[in-house]
């Protein structure tokens, strides 16, 4: 999307940082979701399979859209798919770790920070 080397490298660096953060927090979220019920490996395998399947399908689907329309149409289509997935996620995904700050919890966290 750009011909400027500085901008291109900056985008690539930010993409790498985002992928590193996402890759690290992925295991933490799975751990939080399965803490009470177990089945960490099952959930990790199922979500990894979905992740891999979507990575494989998006290239083929985008290629078909590019062949039938154009690159901009493929970009808009894939962005629409992302928005369509984001909306139900924002509506229905619970917080993985509920934390209510009471006065006793606040006192404990302050004393732990002082130590």
N, C-alpha and C positions, 0 to 999 in steps of 0.2 A: 504494500500500500504506500510505501515511501521509497524515495531514491536517495535520501540523506543517510549516510553511514552512521552518524552519531545517533540519530533518532532510531534507526533500525537496531543498533546494538542496545540502546536503552530499553526498547520494547522487549528484546530477547532476554535481557537481564531481569526485567520485572516479571516476565513470564516464568522464568526459572525460579524466582523467589516465590511467586504464587504457587507454582507446582510443588515446591518443597514444603511450603506451609500446609497445603492441602494434603499432600502425601503423608505428612506427619500427623496431622489432626484426624485423618481418616481412621487410624487405629484407635485413637483415644475415644472418638465418638462411638465406634463399634463396641469398645469396652464398656462405655457408660450405658449403652442401650441394652447390653446383655449381662450386666452385673447381677441383676436379681434372678434371672432365669438360666444363666449359663449359656451354653451353645455359642461361645465366642467364635470357634473355628467354623462352625456352620454359617453363621452370619457373615463372617469375613469372606468365606468362599463364595457365598451367594452374591454378595455385593461386588466382589471382585469379578465374578462371571458377568454380572450386568454391566460393569464398567468396561470390561473387555469386549463384550458384544456390541455395546454402543460405539466403542472406538472403531470396531471393524465395519459396522453398518454405515456410519456417517460418511465414510469415504465413498462407498458405493452409491449411496443415495445422493450425495452432493455431486458425484460424477454424472449421474443420470440427469439431475437438474441442470447442470452446466451444459450437457449435450443438447438438451431440449430447449433451454432458454439462454442463460448467460451466467457469468461468474457473479454478477451482482444479485441475480435471482437466487443462486445457491446460497449466498451469504445471508440474504433476507430470509430464506427458508430455514436455514439452520439457526439463525437468531430467533425466529418465531418458535421453533421447537424448544429452544432454551427457555424462552419466556413462558411457553405453555407448560413446561415442567416446573418452573419456578413458582408460578402462582399457586398450584395445589400444595407445593411444599411449604410455602409461607403460611398458608391457611391451616394446614393440618399437622405440621411437624411440632411436637412438643419440645420444650427445653429439656436437654438430656440430664441436666443436673439442677434440681430445684434447691435453692438456697434462700432461706428466709433469714434476714438479719434481725435478730432479736437483741435485746440488751445484753443477755448473757453471752451470745455468740460474738457480739461486738467487743465485749470485755476480754474474751478469750483470744480473739484475733489481735487485739491491741497488746495484750501481755505477751503473746507469742512473737509479735513484731519487735517488742522491746528486748526480748532475750536474744 
